[in-house]
Amino acid sequence: MDKLRIGNGVDVHPLVKGRKLILGGVCIPYDFGCDGHSDGDVLVHSIMDAILGALNKGDIGDHFPSSDNQYKDADSIKLLSDIFYKYIDSEWDIANIDSTIILQEPTIKPHIKKMKENILNVLECDPIVSIKATTTDHLGFIGEKKGIAVISTCLL
């Protein structure tokens, strides 16, 4: 590979009652889920923004605007697939994705393997995908269990 690019993605969603908590395409048992126009998968949204940032192709709002009803409750794994086939498949290889999920609860460690599998099923170029989680030790809106944030980095 004669060229390298790096991109960062950050996504934050409030937690609300009555929504499923979906992270990395995995429905995690919890009383609250991420509010959002699509399925609210903050992990996948952050990864998409990191990929798009590395490619200098804007952000997910440019590609899947919340003003467009065709993306209402959309499966974010499918949206990631759309980005992959539009931009990555023919010209680039993803070498590495590193994501940190910031949430107070629930514990997601038992679900990380399945999250990685779901993401790797889309990214056919065999990248390294790292998913970690941390809390804010009860500080701020995340510590008060009012939201979730994810920070991702992608190396092409």
N, C-alpha and C positions, 0 to 999 in steps of 0.2 A: 504494500500500500504506500503510495507516494504522497499522500496527503492525510492529515489528521484534523479533526474538528471536535470541539467539546461544546456541550450545551447544558444549561441548567434549567430546571423547571420547579416551580413552587405552586402548590395548590392548597387552598384552605376552604373548608366547608363547615357550616354550622351543623350541629346535631339536632335532630328534631324527632319527636314521637311520630309513629305512623309510617316511617320509611324503613326499608331494609338497609342494613349496613353491609355494603359491598366494597371489598378491598381486593384489588388484583383479580377481579372476577369471582371472588369467593363470597358467598353470603354467610356472614358471621353472626351467630346468635347473639342478639343484644336488644335492649328495649328501645334504642334510638338508631337512626340512620342518618346519612349525610343528605342534607337538603341540596337540591340542584335541579337543573333542567333535565339532564340525562339521569342515569342511575346514580350519580353522585360519587363515582369511584375515584376518590382523590389520589390514590396511588397511580392508577392508569393515567389520569389527567396530568399528573406531574411528569410521568415518563414521556407522554406525548409532547408536552411542552419542552422537555429537555431535548428530545429528538428534533423537534421543529427548530429549536434555538440553535442547535449544532448545524442545521441546514440553512439557517437564515431564512426560514419560511414562515415567520410570524408565530402565532400561538394557536391553541385549539379554538379560541373564540373566532379567529379568522376563518377557520375551516368548518367549524360546527357551531354556528352562532345560536345563542339561546333564544334569539328572536325567530328562529326557524322551527316550526312545530314538528318537522320530520325528525328532529333530534329529541323530542320530548320523551323522557324515560328510556333513551337509547342505551344499548349495551355498550359500555366503554371499551370492552375488549374488541368488539366489532369496529369501533372507531379507530382503535390502535391498528387493527389490521388494514383499514383503509389508508392510514398514513404510511404504514409499511409498504404496501403495494404501490402507492403513488410515488413515494420518494426514495425508499431504501433499496428495494428489491433489485433494481437494475444497475444502480451506480455505486452504492455504498455498502459497507459491512459495519454492523454495530459490534464493536469490540467489547464494550462494557457498559452496564447500567448499574448505578449505585443509588439506592433509595433509602431514606429514613422517614418512617412514619412516626409522627409525634402525636400521641394521644394518652390520656390518663387511663382509660379503660375502654373496651375489654382487653384482656391479654390476647395477643394475636399470634404469639409464637407457634401454637399448634397448627396454624393455618398458612404459615409462610411457605412451606414446601409446595402446597397446592397453588398459591399465588404465583410462585416462580414457574411452575409447570404451565399455568394458563398463559403467562406472558411469553414464555419460551415457545409455546405452540404457535404463537403469532410470528415471532421473530425467528424466521427459519435460518438465519445466518449463524446460529450457535454462539451467541454472545455469553459473557459472564453476567449473570443477573444477581445482584446482592440486594436483599431486602432486610432492613433492621427496624427495630422499634425502640422508642424511648418515651419517657413521660416528661412532664414539666414539674414534677414533685409538687403538684397541686397549685402551681402558680398560673395566673392568667386565665383566659377563657378556656384554654385546653385543660388546664389543671382543674377547672371547675366543671369539666365534662360537658362543655357547651360547643366544642368543635374539635376538628382533626386537621392537622396540617401534614404535608408531605414535601420533602425536598429531594429532588432527583438530579443526577448528573449522568450524561450520556457521552461516550467517546465513540466517534465514527472513525 
